[in-house]
Structure formats: C-alpha cells, structure tokens
Amino acid sequence: MAKVVMLLTTDPSNISDGSAALIAKSEEELQNLTNLLEKILDCAAHKLKDGLYMIVDRH
C-alpha cells in the first residue's frame, strides 16, 4: 500500500495542521523541490491541483 510522504504547496491553506509539508515561494520553486524530492526519496510525485503536489512512497 502506498504512503503519503509529504505535501508540497505554494499556498499554506492547502495543508491541514499536522501534515508533513513544504511551502514553496513560487511555482518554479515548487516544481524544483518536487522533482528533487521525487528522485532523492525514490518516490512518485503527483500533481493534485495547481500549486499542490503529493509525494507518495509505493515501496
């Protein structure tokens, strides 16, 4: 079963309290962080909507 590792967003209102999340300053920074974490953690990144990505571990 897949596990949500982290959420990444440009808008803090997208994240509920207690969630593991990174807040990016821009869409460009968001995409760069998402790509890096996907590779570093050997996980999959999924775009949920503009400005919001989810990193999922499927191992």
PARO-916554 format. One record per residue: residue number from 1; residue in three letters; x, y, z of N, C-alpha, C in turn. Coordinates in pm, whole numbers. Atoms other than C-alpha are relative to their C-alpha. Example, Ala and Ser with C-alpha at 12.3 -4.5 7.8 and 13.67 -1.06 7.14 Angstrom:
<r 1,'ala',<89,-119,0>,<1230,-450,780>,<90,120,0>>
<r 2,'ser',<-82,-119,-6>,<1367,-106,714>,<-77,109,73>>
END
This chain:
<r 1,'met',<84,-118,0>,<0,0,0>,<89,124,0>>
<r 2,'ala',<-76,-124,11>,<123,349,-84>,<-16,85,126>>
<r 3,'lys',<2,-92,-114>,<211,602,186>,<27,141,-49>>
<r 4,'val',<-27,-141,29>,<188,979,158>,<119,42,85>>
<r 5,'val',<-122,-40,-70>,<534,1106,247>,<-5,147,36>>
<r 6,'met',<-6,-145,-19>,<490,1480,206>,<-91,70,-100>>
<r 7,'leu',<72,-89,91>,<280,1755,54>,<87,121,-26>>
<r 8,'leu',<-73,-121,36>,<433,2049,-130>,<-100,96,-61>>
<r 9,'thr',<97,-97,47>,<244,2369,-198>,<58,141,-4>>
<r 10,'thr',<-33,-143,-2>,<267,2738,-272>,<-100,76,88>>
<r 11,'asp',<107,-63,-79>,<-45,2808,-62>,<-21,-79,129>>
<r 12,'pro',<13,72,-127>,<-36,2709,308>,<-144,-40,36>>
<r 13,'ser',<139,38,-31>,<-418,2697,320>,<-38,-134,-62>>
<r 14,'asn',<24,132,59>,<-396,2378,110>,<33,-113,97>>
<r 15,'ile',<-54,101,-90>,<-240,2194,406>,<-73,5,134>>
<r 16,'ser',<64,4,-132>,<-415,2077,721>,<108,-8,108>>
<r 17,'asp',<-95,4,-112>,<-246,2105,1060>,<48,-142,23>>
<r 18,'gly',<-58,130,-29>,<-12,1820,1140>,<51,-75,-121>>
<r 19,'ser',<-48,66,122>,<64,1730,777>,<147,35,-23>>
<r 20,'ala',<-139,-26,38>,<425,1693,667>,<-5,76,-132>>
<r 21,'ala',<12,-83,119>,<459,1974,415>,<116,97,-14>>
<r 22,'leu',<-93,-108,32>,<694,2215,244>,<-78,107,-74>>
<r 23,'ile',<65,-113,64>,<579,2560,139>,<102,68,-90>>
<r 24,'ala',<-89,-65,96>,<742,2698,-176>,<-45,143,-22>>
<r 25,'lys',<30,-142,23>,<763,3069,-257>,<-58,26,-137>>
<r 26,'ser',<48,-21,137>,<682,3026,-626>,<-30,-136,-64>>
<r 27,'glu',<31,123,73>,<552,2771,-876>,<129,-66,-50>>
<r 28,'glu',<-128,53,47>,<906,2733,-1015>,<73,-73,112>>
<r 29,'glu',<-64,65,-115>,<1049,2655,-670>,<-76,-128,37>>
<r 30,'leu',<82,117,-31>,<760,2414,-609>,<35,-116,-93>>
<r 31,'gln',<-33,105,97>,<837,2218,-926>,<141,-53,22>>
<r 32,'asn',<-138,44,-26>,<1211,2210,-849>,<7,-88,125>>
<r 33,'leu',<1,80,-123>,<1153,2083,-493>,<-67,-135,-22>>
<r 34,'thr',<73,124,28>,<904,1825,-615>,<87,-97,-77>>
<r 35,'asn',<-87,85,80>,<1144,1690,-877>,<117,-55,81>>
<r 36,'leu',<-112,45,-82>,<1435,1676,-633>,<-42,-105,102>>
<r 37,'leu',<45,95,-103>,<1239,1501,-357>,<-43,-132,-62>>
<r 38,'glu',<40,122,69>,<1095,1253,-604>,<121,-89,-28>>
<r 39,'lys',<-123,75,30>,<1448,1150,-706>,<72,-44,128>>
<r 40,'ile',<-75,30,-123>,<1611,1168,-361>,<-68,-110,81>>
<r 41,'leu',<74,95,-82>,<1337,970,-185>,<-42,-125,-76>>
<r 42,'asp',<42,110,85>,<1280,731,-478>,<-150,-25,15>>
<r 43,'cys',<145,2,-14>,<910,812,-464>,<-65,55,-126>>
<r 44,'ala',<75,-56,113>,<639,926,-703>,<-63,132,43>>
<r 45,'ala',<63,-130,-25>,<514,1284,-726>,<-128,9,-82>>
<r 46,'his',<129,-13,67>,<152,1356,-813>,<-51,143,17>>
<r 47,'lys',<58,-134,-6>,<5,1695,-901>,<-149,-16,32>>
<r 48,'leu',<139,8,-39>,<-325,1728,-718>,<-81,114,-59>>
<r 49,'lys',<58,-118,65>,<-402,2076,-850>,<112,102,-13>>
<r 50,'asp',<-102,-103,14>,<-215,2393,-942>,<49,40,139>>
<r 51,'gly',<-59,-42,-127>,<24,2470,-657>,<-3,-103,110>>
<r 52,'leu',<5,104,-103>,<-20,2137,-476>,<43,-135,-56>>
<r 53,'tyr',<-51,131,38>,<182,1816,-512>,<6,-90,122>>
<r 54,'met',<-9,101,-105>,<189,1494,-311>,<114,-95,-37>>
<r 55,'ile',<-106,97,17>,<497,1272,-271>,<-47,-131,65>>
<r 56,'val',<53,128,-46>,<398,904,-239>,<108,-108,-12>>
<r 57,'asp',<-92,113,-1>,<614,604,-143>,<-80,-126,-29>>
<r 58,'arg',<74,120,37>,<495,288,-317>,<76,-128,34>>
<r 59,'his',<-81,119,-31>,<758,50,-176>,<-57,-75,117>>
END
